[in-house]
Amino acid sequence: MTTTDRFRDLLRSQKVWDTDLPAFDPAATPDAPLGLFHHWFAEAITAGQTEPHTMTLATTDAAGRADARTVMLHDADTAGWHFASHDISRKGRQLAERPHAALHFYWPAQARQIRLRGPVAVAPHAEALADLHARSTGALAAALVGHQSEVLASRAVLTEASEAAWERAAERPDADAPSWTLYVLAPDEVEFFQGDARRRHVRLRYRAADQQGAWLRELLWP
């Protein structure tokens, strides 16, 4: 048996959603997606979902080539879904070129996914700093290191820069990180996916209907 055959056997032996799954009644959902997101997020924590506040962020560069990575959700409110990064990073440069993105949450503890896409705006720098300073010393230190996505000469260079950043963050908890940027995705489309053991998945999509905040709700075939 080849290594590829062994990999395929291992891959096909994995189970999907081998647990009791929650019910989801689309008819009982709110008029806007934010309230349902808050509700599902709380239920994910209750269900023991690991790191429910992490999500996949997908962006594209000027040539239309896609990138995806895992980032942390910083907030979700009427303005949109918030995340942060350096504006000099690859994602920061891509968002500057093409200010649209997609977000994806996957919570396997309940076989749930949430997909969002829409335009991305940059929050005022004061809001980015307030968000950063409300987090841990480690978060500030990481932001102070900077140089995200640049080529790194060696691990020793990173260690030196990190040590200096941790020291500065401890001494100056209000320190500025000029390239640290808070982004807000205001979705024009949000999909809630509830997995079903018999593959009769429930997919509820919200689509922005107008500029006044109204939403159209529709079911999708699995």
C-alpha positions in Angstrom: 0.0 0.0 0.0 1.4 3.4 -1.0 1.5 6.4 1.3 -1.3 7.9 -0.8 -3.5 4.9 -0.3 -2.9 5.0 3.4 -3.7 8.7 3.5 -7.0 8.0 1.6 -8.0 5.2 3.9 -7.3 7.4 6.9 -9.2 10.3 5.3 -12.3 8.3 4.5 -12.4 6.7 8.0 -13.0 10.1 9.6 -16.5 10.7 10.9 -18.5 13.9 10.4 -20.8 15.3 13.1 -20.9 12.0 15.0 -23.0 13.5 17.7 -26.5 14.8 18.5 -27.1 18.0 16.5 -29.3 20.9 17.5 -32.5 21.7 15.7 -32.8 24.9 13.7 -36.1 26.5 12.7 -35.5 29.2 10.1 -39.1 30.5 10.6 -38.2 31.5 14.2 -35.2 33.6 13.3 -34.9 37.4 13.8 -35.4 39.9 11.0 -31.6 40.7 10.9 -28.6 38.4 11.1 -26.8 40.1 14.0 -29.1 38.8 16.7 -28.9 35.3 15.3 -25.2 35.5 15.2 -25.0 36.6 18.9 -27.3 33.7 19.8 -25.4 31.1 17.9 -22.1 32.4 19.3 -23.4 32.0 22.9 -24.6 28.5 22.1 -21.3 27.5 20.6 -19.6 28.5 23.9 -22.1 26.5 25.9 -21.5 23.5 23.6 -17.8 23.6 24.4 -16.7 24.8 20.9 -13.0 25.6 21.0 -12.1 29.2 20.0 -15.5 30.2 18.6 -14.1 33.7 18.1 -11.7 32.6 15.4 -12.8 32.8 11.8 -11.4 32.5 8.3 -10.9 35.8 6.4 -10.7 35.6 2.6 -9.4 38.5 0.5 -8.1 38.9 -3.0 -5.2 40.8 -4.5 -5.2 43.2 -7.4 -4.9 40.3 -9.9 -7.9 38.5 -8.3 -5.9 35.8 -6.6 -7.5 34.7 -3.4 -5.9 34.4 0.1 -7.4 32.9 3.3 -6.2 32.9 6.9 -7.5 32.5 10.4 -8.1 35.8 12.4 -9.8 36.7 15.6 -13.2 38.4 15.8 -13.0 41.6 17.8 -16.6 42.6 17.9 -19.9 42.2 16.0 -22.4 45.1 16.2 -24.6 47.1 14.0 -21.6 48.5 12.2 -20.4 45.0 11.2 -18.0 42.3 12.1 -14.6 43.7 13.4 -11.1 42.2 13.0 -7.7 43.8 13.1 -4.3 43.5 11.5 -1.4 45.7 10.3 -2.1 47.7 7.2 1.3 46.7 5.9 0.5 43.0 6.0 -0.6 41.1 2.9 -4.2 41.2 4.0 -3.9 44.9 4.8 -2.5 45.6 1.3 -5.1 43.5 -0.3 -7.9 45.2 1.5 -6.5 48.6 0.5 -6.6 47.4 -3.2 -9.9 45.6 -3.0 -11.9 46.5 0.1 -14.3 43.5 0.0 -13.9 40.3 1.9 -15.5 37.1 3.2 -15.6 35.7 6.7 -16.3 32.1 7.6 -17.0 30.6 11.1 -17.0 26.8 11.5 -18.3 25.3 14.8 -18.1 21.5 14.4 -19.4 21.0 18.0 -22.8 21.8 16.6 -22.2 21.3 12.9 -22.7 25.0 12.3 -21.2 27.4 9.8 -21.7 31.1 9.3 -20.6 32.8 6.1 -20.5 36.5 5.5 -19.3 38.7 2.7 -19.4 42.4 2.0 -17.4 45.7 1.9 -14.7 46.3 4.4 -14.1 49.8 6.0 -11.2 51.0 8.1 -12.2 52.3 11.5 -10.6 55.5 12.9 -7.1 54.8 14.4 -8.3 55.9 17.8 -10.8 53.0 17.8 -8.1 50.6 16.7 -5.9 51.7 19.6 -8.8 51.6 22.1 -9.6 48.0 21.0 -5.9 47.0 21.2 -5.4 48.6 24.6 -8.4 46.7 26.0 -6.8 43.4 25.2 -3.8 41.7 26.7 -0.2 42.8 27.1 0.7 40.0 24.6 -1.6 41.4 22.0 -0.1 44.9 22.4 3.4 43.4 22.2 2.6 41.5 19.0 1.2 44.7 17.5 4.4 46.6 18.4 6.6 44.0 16.8 5.1 44.9 13.4 6.7 43.8 10.1 3.8 41.3 9.5 4.2 39.3 6.3 7.7 40.6 5.6 10.6 38.2 5.1 12.2 37.3 8.4 16.0 36.9 8.3 16.1 34.5 11.3 14.3 33.4 14.5 16.9 35.3 16.5 15.8 38.6 14.9 12.2 37.9 15.8 13.2 36.9 19.4 15.0 40.2 19.9 12.2 42.3 18.4 9.6 40.4 20.5 11.5 40.9 23.8 11.8 44.6 23.1 8.1 44.8 22.3 7.1 42.9 25.4 9.2 45.3 27.5 7.7 48.3 25.9 4.1 47.0 26.2 4.6 46.4 29.9 6.1 49.9 30.5 3.7 51.7 28.1 0.3 50.0 28.1 -1.0 53.0 26.1 1.7 52.8 23.4 0.8 53.5 19.8 1.1 50.9 17.0 0.9 53.1 13.9 0.2 50.3 11.4 -2.3 48.5 13.6 -5.7 48.8 11.9 -9.2 47.9 12.9 -11.4 46.7 10.0 -15.1 46.4 9.9 -16.9 44.1 7.4 -20.5 45.3 6.9 -22.1 42.3 5.3 -24.5 42.4 2.4 -25.0 38.6 2.7 -24.9 36.3 5.7 -25.6 32.6 5.6 -26.4 30.3 8.6 -25.7 26.6 8.0 -27.0 23.9 10.3 -25.7 20.5 9.5 -28.0 17.4 9.5 -27.0 13.8 10.0 -29.1 12.8 7.0 -27.6 15.6 4.9 -30.8 17.6 4.9 -28.8 20.6 6.0 -30.6 23.9 6.8 -29.2 26.9 5.0 -30.7 30.3 5.8 -29.4 33.2 3.8 -29.9 36.9 4.7 -29.4 39.4 1.9 -29.4 43.1 2.3 -32.6 44.4 0.7 -32.0 48.2 0.9 -29.8 50.8 2.5 -32.1 51.2 5.5 -31.1 47.9 7.1 -33.9 45.7 5.8 -33.0 42.1 5.1 -34.4 39.4 2.8 -34.4 35.9 4.2 -34.4 32.8 2.0 -33.6 29.1 2.2 -31.0 27.5 0.1 -30.7 23.9 -1.2 -28.0 22.0 0.7 
